[in-house]
């Protein structure tokens, strides 16, 4: 987990000639676990919709890193000239691909 400190120190017992049970201890080494940002955005898909119709395009964003992250995204008209209107993102807690009943568009989360 992010911020966790991991320490290690080696200890050895050995014999040297007639000297039995000698000991040696290494230096203590400590590291702190850093943030690793990673996420999966599924699915990568293309859909077609007729003019004037509504398209529900379900996606799941999964945080696969080792700490809390904030993921910002935007919807853009990459092909140009289509003039998307009223693009909104809604929660879909049950994963059925449709906005949850009575839900409001997500402004930020």
Order of alpha helices (4+ residues) and beta strands (2+ residues): beta-beta-beta-beta-beta-beta
